[in-house]
Amino acid sequence: MNNKVRVIVMMGGPSSEHDVSMASGAEVFRALEATGRFQVEAVTISREGRWALAHEAPKVLPKPGEASDRPMPREEAIQGIQLLHDAEVVFLAFHGPFGEDGTLQGLLQSLSVPYTGSGPLASALAMNKAKAKELFRYHGLMTPRDLPLSSESIKASLENAVQAVEANVPYPVVVKPNLGGSSLGVSVAENHEELAAALAWASRFDADVLVEEKVSGRELTCAVLEELDGGVRALPVIEIVPKKGTFFDFASKYEDGGSDEICPADLTEDQSRVVQDVAIRAHQALGCRGFSRTDLFLTSTGPIVLEVNTIPGMTPNSLLPKAARAAGISFPDLMAHLVDVAIKRGV
């Protein structure tokens, strides 16, 4: 008799972070299998939106998703929904739009299937950086000065967009897609010409662009973990020192040697406590659940919140698992804990 909990790990998706999601999903699959507690299957979604079922951990290279053994054409998507309906819990290993923005969370909610991480509203708010920043300010959290712009307005008149930024946000600025992740489409501008190029570049990735004042300080990230009793705790703070580029861009995040990630960060007890408190407050301001990771800067005036990630990277070397390891939690135990929390919470 098989008493193992049936878990479906979902990964991939039609977003620019498809490959990162596939890497996370494959590692989550292996970690859950290693515990011996779960019957694990994977549902992969291709860049074109095709669903497929795999009974083994998908191979990430050379082409993510090709290891799947049961492709489902779009017209048979109902089969994919039935697969999810039959699961005891779904582990969402998506990054970026479609999987991290509340879309799939809403589907699973309607199916009454428990799933890991935040619900539809918190996921959508965290993905929308401009809206999240409004909530941070409402809850008394400091966040950089910013100006949201539509990509349509940028394309209609790049010069007008540049002038609007210059009238509201001082140089240097960080220009980013409003709904993006993994720092794709993000760049720093220190003058008129660089800003024009940065706006044009970011507008290719999303319907809206966010321009923020560049903050000077120590770049930190702090994960928050929900306990089985419903309480939350902050994990050890990590300091990020980019070695490729001037900020924690895609290369710094995913290329070997792209950055130094110091865990735990070399902070005083008071500094660590303040940063962890801010991470918990940001998590709660958006209504997150399960887990999250808050990116921020520590400045002379205190922590400045950049954003909250509701589904951060989930490989053993990703930031949240590194912080958990520093707290004495192994990667398989962390993955199992996230599943246990999802099951106990229900839908």
N, C-alpha and C positions, 0 to 999 in steps of 0.2 A: 504493500500500500504506500502510495506516494503522498507524504504529508508536507511536501515542500510548497512554499508559497509561489504562485505563478506570477512572475514579474516580466513585463514587456518593457524593454529599453528602446525608446524612440530617439532617432538621430537623423541628421542630414538636413533636408529641407531646401526649398528654393530661395536661399538667402546667400549673401556674399560670404557668410561664415560657415558654409556647408562643410568644408574640409575640417575646420576646427571642431565642429559638432561631431563629425564622424570619428575623429580621434578621441574625443571625450566619451562618446557612446561605446566604442570598442573597449576602452579601459574600464568603464563602469560594468559592462557585461562580464569581463573576465574577473573583476573584483567580486561581484556578487556570486558568480559561480564558485569562486575560491572559498567562500564561507561554508559551502555545503548546505545552506539553508533554503536555497531558492531554485525553482525551475525557471531558467532564464531564456527568453527569446528576444529577438531584436526585430523591430520594424524600422526599416530605413526608408527615407523619402528622397528621391533623386532631385536634382536641380530642376527637372521638368515637372516635378510633382507626382511622380509615379511611386506608389507604395510597394514595398516588398517585405517578405518575412524571411528571417534567417534563424537557423537553429544553432548556429555557431557565431562566435564573435566576428563581426565583419572585418575584412582586411582593409586597412585604410589606404594602402598603396597597391598598385599605381593609380587606380581610379576608384575613389570612394563609392561604395554602393554596389559594385559589380559582384561582390561575394554573395549577395542575396540569392536565395534559391526559389522564391515564389513571387515572380513579378505580378502585379495587379494593374491592368490598364485602368485609365481614368473611369471608363464606364462601369467598372466593377469595384469602384471605391467603397461601395457598401460592404464588401468583404473586409476591407481594412477596418471599417468602423465596428464590424462584428468581432474582429480579432481583439480590439481594444475592450469591447463590452465584456468579453469572456475573461479578461485579465483580472487578477485580484488587486493589482496595483501597477501603475505605469510610471516608469522612471524617465523623466524628460531630460534629454541630454542635448537639447537644441540651444543654439546661440543666435541672437539677432532676430529680425522680423520673421513672422510666421510661427516660430516655436517658442520664442521668449516674450512675445508681445501680448499674450492673452488669448490668441486665436485658438490654439489647441487646448489650452486650459478650459476655455469655454465649452469646447466640444466634449471634453472628458467630464466636465461638470454636468452637462446635459445627459450624459450616459450614466451618471452616478458611479463613476469609476474613480477610486482614490488615485492621486498622482503626487509626485514629489514637487516641492517648491511652492511658490506663491500662486494665488488665485488669479482670475482674469483681470480684475481691476488693478490690483497691485502690479501685476506684470505689465499691463498697458501703461500705467503711470511711470514706472521705472524706465521703460523703453523710451518714453517721450521725455527727453532730457529737459526741455523747456518747462513742461508741466511739473516734472519732479522738483525742479528748482523753486517753483512757486510754492509748493508744499513745504520744502525745506525752510524757506523764509517764514512761512506762516507758523511753523513750529519753532522758530527762533534759532535755526541753524544758519551759520554763515556759508555763503556760496558766492562764487565770483560774479561780478557785474557782467551782464550779457545782453545780447540783442538777437531775437529770432527773426529769420527772414525766410520767405518762401523761395524755393528754387525757381519758380515761375517769374518772380519779380527780379531775381538775379539775372536770369536769361533775357528778360525784357530790357533791362538797363543795368549793365554791370557797374557803370560809373555812378548811377544813383544809389545802388546798393553799397558801394564803397563809401560814398559820402555819408550815408545813413549810419554806417558803423562808426566812422570817424567822429561823428557828432555825438555818439553815445558811449563808446567804449574806447579807452585809451590803449595805445600800443605799448607793448606787444600784445597780440591777441592770438587765441587758439580758435581755429575754424573747423567745425565738425558737422557731419550729417546728424540731424536731430534724432533719428531713430537708429543710427548705426551702432556697431560694436567692434571689438578687436582693433580699434583705432584705424579702421579702414576709412580712407577719405579725409583723415585728419591732418592738418598742417598748421605751422606757426607762421604768423606774418608780423613783420616789424615796420613795414612802410606801405605806402599806397600801392606800389606795383605788386609786392608780395601778397597783399590783401586781395587784390583783383584776381590774381592767379589762384589763391586759396579758395575764394568763393566759387570761382568757375569749376574748380576741381571737386569741391564738396557737393555742389549742386548736381553732379552726375550720379551721386549715390542715393539721394533721398529727395522727397518732395519739399522738405524743409531743412534749413541750415541754421545752426546755432553758432554765434560768435561770442566768445568769452574773453574777458581780460585774463591774460596769462599771470598765474600766481607764482610768486617766488617763495620757496620754502622747501621743506623736506617732503618728498613724495612718499605717501604711505597708503597702505590698504589694510582693512580690518574686516574679517569675516564674522558673521553672527550665526549661531547655531541654535535651533529650537530643541529643547529637551523633551523627553517623553511626557513630562508632566505639564507641558505647555509653556513653561518658562523659557527664557532665552539667555544665552551667554555669549560674550565676545571672545573670540580666539586670540592668540598672541598677534600683535601688530607686526606687519612686514614693511620694511623700508625698501623702496625700489630706486636703484641708481642706474639709469640708462647708460649703456656704453656705446650704443649705436644711435646717434641722433640726440636731440636736445630734450626729448620727452619720451614717455613710454609708448612708442608707436608700435605698429605691427611687427617690424623687424626686431625691436627690443623685446617684444612679448614672445615671439615664436622662433626666432633664429638662435642657434647655439651661441652662447656668449653675448647675447644682445643686451643683457642687463645683469646687474648683481641684485639678488633678492635676499635681503638680510632678515632672517627670522630666528628668534624675535629681534625686532628693531632695537637699536641701542638708544633707548629712551629712559628717562627717569621713571620711577614708579608713578609719580603724579602725572607725567606726560602720557604714559601708557593708559592710565585710568581715564584721563580726559578723552583720549582718542577712542577708546573702547566705548565710553558712554555716548559719544557722538555717533558712532557706528550703530549702536542699538537704537538711538533716537531716530536716525535716518531710516533704519529698517522699519520701525514702528510708524513713522510719519507716512510712509507709503502703504502701510498695511501688509507688509511682507510676512511670509510664513515659511517654515521649514529651514531656510538658510538664505543668506545673501552675503555680498561682499561690497563694502563701501570704499570707494577711492577718494582720497582727500590729500590736502597739503597741510602740514603743520607749519604755521607762520608765527611771527612774534606776537600776533594778536589772537592766536588760537587756531584750532582746526577749521579748514575751509573745505566744505564738502563739494566734490565734483559730481559724482553720480553713484547710484546703487545698482549693482548687477544682481539680478534675481536668479540667473543660471550662469554662474561663472565657470571657467574652465574646470574640467573634471578628469584630468589625467593625474597620475601620482606626483608629477612635477608642477602641477598648476598651483596657483597661490593659495586657494582655500585648503586643499589637501596638505600643502606644506605647513600651513598654520595649525591644522589639526594634528599633524605629526608632531609638531613642537609641543602640543598639549597632551601628547601621549596616545593619540588615536591613530591607528593604522589606516591605510587607504581602504582595505576591505571592510574594516569595522565602521569607518565613516559612511561608506556607501550603504551598508546594512542599516545603520542608524537612520539615514535619511528615508529609507523604505519603511522602517518601523514607525517613524514619526508620521509618515503619510497614511499608513494603515490605521494607526490609532486615532488620528484626526478624522479620517473619513473624508467625505466630499464637502 
